[in-house]
Amino acid sequence: MIFEGTALVPGSCGELVQGTLDSVNFHVTCPVNLFSKVRVSLKPYTRRLFFPSVRVKTGRAVRNLLDALGYSEMGGIIEVSSPIPLGKGMASSTADIAAACYAVAAALGVEISSELVKQIALSLEPSDGIFLPGISLFDHVQGRLVEYLGEALPLGILALDPGGCVDTLEFNNRADLPYYNRINEPEVRKGLELVKKGIQAKDPHLLGEGATISACANQRILPKPRLQELIDFVLARGAYGVNVAHSGTIVGVLLPLGEERNKAWEEEISQRFPEFRRFYPLRLVSGGPRYLGKVKKRVKEFHEI
C-alpha cells in the first residue's frame, strides 16, 4: 500500500520586521503568494527515501518527521515543485521543509502541530515562520518566541531583486551580528509596535511605516542599494513603505492591492534604479499549510538516503 499526500506552504518577501528583543532573535513573517508544493508517496517496510538531489534538507526533514511520528519503517518518494527563488531571503528552504512535513501528515491522515514543524525545521537550519498561521512573530534561530499577530491585510508587494545571493547559515553566524542587533533594538521595537498596530487595525499605512523603520535599521547589517532614495521615491508615488529580506537580497515595495501588477511601477523603478534586475509582483497572504489532491508530474532526478 502507498500513502500519498500533497501540501503547499507560502514563501516570503523577506520580513516585515527583524532584529532582537532583549537579545532574543525574532522576525515578523511576510508570507506571499508563491508556494512550495510537495507531494510524498510513502510505502511501509522500507526506510529508503528518494528526493530531488538539490533538496537534501527536505529529505532529512521527512526522515526526521517519520521517525518522530513512529513510522520509522516507512520510506518513499518526495516530489518538490517551487517557483520561490533561492538565496534571496524568500524562505525557499523553509517552505520546502514545512510543505514536506505537512504532506507527510496528509499522507498518513494525522494532524501535526506547528510546534513539531518548528522543531524539525530549526534542527536543520535557521528558519522562517511562514509555516505559522496568519502573520506571526517568530524566533528564527532557537524558536523561543512564537506569537500570532493576526491575519494578512489586503496588500500588494512588488519585490525588487538586485541580484546575488546570501547564505542563511553564514549570515546568522556573523560575529558582529549580536552587536548590530543590540544597537538596532530601539528602532526595531518601534517598527514592531507599528506593524502590530497596523495588523490589528488593518491599516497598511502603519504596517508600511513600521516595516520601513526596520528596513532602514538593517542597513547597518546588510545594506540594500540606495534604499533611502528608493523609499523617498516610492512614498512620493503612493506606496505604504518598503520591507526587506534582512538576511537576503530582496526589497519589497508595499502597495495598495492590485498596484503591484501595475507595469508603471516597474518601468519607473527600473529607469531610476537600474540595479534592480528582476521584479516579482506579489501579495501578502496568511502563513500555514494548504492541501491539494494528487499531483501527476514526477521529478526524475532523485537523491537517496
C-alpha positions as CSV (number, residue, x, y, z in Angstrom):
1,M,0.0,0.0,0.0
2,I,1.2,3.5,-0.9
3,F,0.1,6.6,1.2
4,E,0.1,9.9,-0.7
5,G,-0.3,13.5,0.4
6,T,0.3,16.9,-1.1
7,A,0.8,20.2,0.8
8,L,1.7,23.8,-0.1
9,V,3.4,26.4,2.1
10,P,4.0,30.0,1.1
11,G,7.4,31.6,0.6
12,S,8.0,35.1,1.8
13,C,9.2,38.6,0.7
14,G,11.7,39.0,3.4
15,E,10.3,40.0,6.7
16,L,8.1,42.9,7.9
17,V,10.4,43.4,10.9
18,Q,13.6,41.6,12.1
19,G,16.1,42.0,14.9
20,T,16.3,41.1,18.6
21,L,14.1,41.7,21.6
22,D,16.4,41.7,24.7
23,S,19.0,39.8,22.6
24,V,16.5,37.2,21.5
25,N,16.2,36.9,17.7
26,F,12.9,37.4,16.1
27,H,11.2,38.4,12.8
28,V,7.6,39.2,11.8
29,T,6.6,37.0,8.8
30,C,5.8,38.3,5.4
31,P,4.2,35.3,3.6
32,V,3.4,35.9,-0.1
33,N,1.5,34.1,-2.9
34,L,4.5,32.0,-4.1
35,F,4.1,28.4,-2.8
36,S,6.3,25.4,-2.5
37,K,4.3,22.3,-3.3
38,V,5.5,19.0,-2.0
39,R,4.0,15.6,-2.7
40,V,5.0,12.5,-0.8
41,S,4.3,8.8,-1.7
42,L,5.1,6.7,1.4
43,K,5.5,2.9,1.5
44,P,5.7,0.7,4.6
45,Y,8.6,-1.6,5.3
46,T,11.3,0.4,3.6
47,R,13.4,3.3,5.1
48,R,14.7,4.3,1.7
49,L,13.7,7.9,0.8
50,F,14.1,9.4,-2.7
51,F,14.0,13.1,-3.3
52,P,15.4,15.8,-5.7
53,S,19.2,16.0,-5.4
54,V,19.0,19.7,-4.5
55,R,16.5,19.1,-1.7
56,V,18.7,17.2,0.8
57,K,17.3,19.2,3.8
58,T,13.8,18.4,2.7
59,G,14.6,14.7,2.6
60,R,16.1,14.9,6.1
61,A,13.0,16.7,7.4
62,V,10.8,13.9,6.1
63,R,13.0,11.2,7.6
64,N,13.1,13.0,11.0
65,L,9.3,13.5,11.0
66,L,8.6,9.9,10.1
67,D,10.8,8.8,13.0
68,A,9.2,11.3,15.4
69,L,5.7,10.0,14.5
70,G,6.6,6.4,15.0
71,Y,6.7,5.5,11.3
72,S,10.5,4.7,11.1
73,E,9.8,1.7,8.8
74,M,8.4,3.9,6.1
75,G,10.2,5.4,3.1
76,G,9.1,6.6,-0.3
77,I,9.4,9.4,-2.8
78,I,9.4,13.2,-2.2
79,E,8.5,15.5,-5.1
80,V,9.1,19.2,-4.9
81,S,7.7,21.9,-7.2
82,S,8.5,25.5,-6.2
83,P,8.8,28.9,-8.0
84,I,10.4,30.5,-5.0
85,P,13.9,31.9,-5.9
86,L,16.8,30.5,-3.9
87,G,19.2,32.6,-1.8
88,K,17.1,35.8,-1.9
89,G,15.6,35.8,1.5
90,M,12.2,34.4,0.3
91,A,12.1,31.4,2.6
92,S,12.5,28.9,-0.2
93,S,14.2,26.2,2.0
94,T,11.7,26.6,4.9
95,A,8.8,26.5,2.6
96,D,10.0,23.2,1.1
97,I,10.7,21.7,4.6
98,A,7.4,22.7,6.0
99,A,5.4,21.7,3.0
100,A,7.1,18.3,3.1
101,C,6.1,17.9,6.8
102,Y,2.5,18.7,6.1
103,A,2.4,16.5,3.1
104,V,3.6,13.6,5.2
105,A,0.8,14.4,7.7
106,A,-1.7,14.4,4.9
107,A,-0.5,11.1,3.6
108,L,-0.7,9.4,7.0
109,G,-4.0,11.0,7.8
110,V,-2.7,12.6,11.0
111,E,-2.5,16.1,12.4
112,I,0.8,17.6,13.3
113,S,1.3,20.8,15.2
114,S,3.2,23.9,14.1
115,E,5.4,23.2,17.2
116,L,6.6,19.9,15.7
117,V,7.2,21.5,12.3
118,K,9.2,24.3,14.1
119,Q,11.3,21.7,15.8
120,I,12.0,19.8,12.6
121,A,12.9,23.0,10.7
122,L,15.1,24.5,13.3
123,S,17.0,21.2,13.8
124,L,18.2,21.7,10.2
125,E,18.8,25.5,9.9
126,P,17.6,28.9,11.0
127,S,14.0,29.0,9.6
128,D,11.3,31.5,8.6
129,G,8.0,31.4,10.4
130,I,5.9,31.1,7.2
131,F,4.5,27.7,8.3
132,L,2.7,29.5,11.2
133,P,-0.8,30.8,10.8
134,G,-1.5,34.3,9.7
135,I,1.2,36.9,10.3
136,S,3.4,35.8,13.2
137,L,6.3,36.8,15.3
138,F,8.9,34.1,15.4
139,D,12.4,33.4,16.8
140,H,14.1,32.0,13.6
141,V,17.2,30.7,15.4
142,Q,16.0,29.0,18.6
143,G,12.3,29.1,18.4
144,R,11.9,30.7,21.8
145,L,9.4,33.3,20.6
146,V,6.2,32.4,18.8
147,E,3.2,34.9,18.6
148,Y,0.3,35.1,16.3
149,L,-0.3,38.7,15.3
150,G,-3.3,38.5,13.0
151,E,-4.4,37.6,9.5
152,A,-2.8,39.2,6.4
153,L,-4.0,42.6,5.2
154,P,-5.0,43.1,1.6
155,L,-1.6,44.3,0.5
156,G,0.3,44.2,-2.8
157,I,4.1,43.8,-2.7
158,L,6.4,44.5,-5.7
159,A,9.6,42.6,-4.8
160,L,12.8,44.0,-6.3
161,D,15.8,41.8,-6.8
162,P,19.3,43.4,-7.3
163,G,20.9,40.0,-8.0
164,G,23.2,38.0,-5.8
165,C,22.5,35.5,-3.0
166,V,23.0,35.3,0.7
167,D,23.8,32.2,2.6
168,T,21.4,32.0,5.6
169,L,23.7,29.9,7.8
170,E,26.7,32.1,7.1
171,F,24.7,35.3,7.8
172,N,23.4,34.0,11.1
173,N,26.9,33.0,12.2
174,R,28.3,36.5,11.7
175,A,30.4,37.5,14.7
176,D,29.2,41.1,14.5
177,L,25.5,40.3,14.3
178,P,24.7,40.4,18.0
179,Y,26.5,43.8,18.3
180,Y,24.5,45.4,15.5
181,N,21.2,43.8,16.6
182,R,21.8,45.4,20.1
183,I,22.3,48.8,18.5
184,N,19.2,48.4,16.4
185,E,16.8,47.3,19.2
186,P,15.2,50.7,19.9
187,E,14.4,51.2,16.2
188,V,13.3,47.6,15.7
189,R,11.0,47.8,18.8
190,K,9.4,50.9,17.3
191,G,8.9,49.2,13.9
192,L,7.4,46.2,15.6
193,E,4.9,48.2,17.5
194,L,3.7,50.0,14.4
195,V,3.5,46.7,12.4
196,K,1.4,45.1,15.3
197,K,-0.9,48.1,15.4
198,G,-1.2,48.1,11.6
199,I,-2.2,44.4,11.6
200,Q,-4.7,44.8,14.4
201,A,-6.2,47.9,12.9
202,K,-6.0,46.6,9.3
203,D,-4.1,49.8,8.5
204,P,-1.5,49.3,5.8
205,H,0.0,52.8,6.4
206,L,1.0,51.8,9.9
207,L,2.3,48.5,8.8
208,G,4.3,50.2,6.0
209,E,5.8,52.7,8.4
210,G,6.9,50.0,10.8
211,A,8.4,47.8,8.1
212,T,10.3,50.8,6.6
213,I,11.8,51.6,10.0
214,S,13.1,48.0,10.3
215,A,14.4,48.1,6.8
216,C,16.4,51.2,7.5
217,A,17.8,49.9,10.7
218,N,19.0,46.8,8.8
219,Q,21.2,49.0,6.6
220,R,23.9,48.7,9.3
221,I,23.9,44.9,8.9
222,L,23.1,44.0,5.3
223,P,22.7,47.3,3.2
224,K,20.4,47.4,0.2
225,P,21.5,49.7,-2.7
226,R,20.2,53.3,-2.5
227,L,17.5,52.2,0.0
228,Q,16.7,55.7,1.3
229,E,16.4,57.1,-2.2
230,L,14.1,54.3,-3.1
231,I,11.9,54.9,0.0
232,D,11.6,58.6,-0.9
233,F,10.8,57.7,-4.5
234,V,8.0,55.2,-3.8
235,L,6.4,57.1,-0.9
236,A,6.0,60.1,-3.1
237,R,4.1,57.9,-5.6
238,G,1.7,56.4,-3.1
239,A,3.4,53.4,-1.6
240,Y,2.9,52.5,2.0
241,G,6.6,51.8,2.6
242,V,9.2,49.2,2.0
243,N,10.3,46.0,3.6
244,V,13.5,44.0,3.1
245,A,14.9,40.5,3.4
246,H,17.0,41.2,6.4
247,S,19.2,38.3,5.7
248,G,18.7,38.3,1.9
249,T,18.7,40.5,-1.2
250,I,15.1,41.3,-1.8
251,V,13.4,44.6,-1.3
252,G,9.6,44.8,-1.2
253,V,7.6,47.9,-2.2
254,L,4.3,47.8,-0.2
255,L,1.4,48.9,-2.3
256,P,-2.4,49.1,-2.5
257,L,-3.6,45.6,-3.6
258,G,-3.5,45.4,-7.4
259,E,-0.9,48.1,-7.8
260,E,1.8,45.5,-7.6
261,R,0.8,44.4,-11.1
262,N,0.8,48.0,-12.5
263,K,3.6,47.9,-15.0
264,A,4.2,51.7,-14.5
265,W,5.8,50.8,-11.1
266,E,8.3,48.5,-12.7
267,E,9.0,51.0,-15.5
268,E,9.6,53.9,-13.2
269,I,11.7,52.0,-10.7
270,S,13.8,50.3,-13.4
271,Q,14.6,53.7,-15.0
272,R,15.5,55.3,-11.8
273,F,17.1,52.3,-10.1
274,P,18.7,50.1,-12.8
275,E,20.5,48.0,-10.2
276,F,17.2,46.1,-9.6
277,R,17.3,43.4,-12.2
278,R,14.1,41.4,-11.6
279,F,10.6,42.2,-10.3
280,Y,8.1,39.9,-8.6
281,P,4.5,41.1,-8.3
282,L,3.2,39.5,-5.1
283,R,0.6,39.9,-2.5
284,L,0.6,39.4,1.3
285,V,-1.1,36.1,2.3
286,S,-1.5,34.3,5.6
287,G,1.0,31.7,6.5
288,G,0.4,28.0,7.2
289,P,-0.3,24.9,5.0
290,R,-2.7,24.4,2.2
291,Y,-3.6,20.9,0.9
292,L,-4.2,19.6,-2.6
293,G,-5.1,16.3,-4.3
294,K,-2.8,14.1,-6.3
295,V,-0.1,15.6,-8.5
296,K,0.6,13.7,-11.7
297,K,4.0,15.1,-12.7
298,R,7.0,13.3,-11.1
299,V,10.6,14.6,-10.5
300,K,13.0,12.4,-12.4
301,E,16.3,13.2,-10.6
302,F,16.4,11.8,-7.1
303,H,18.9,11.5,-4.3
304,E,18.7,8.6,-1.8
305,I,19.2,8.3,1.9
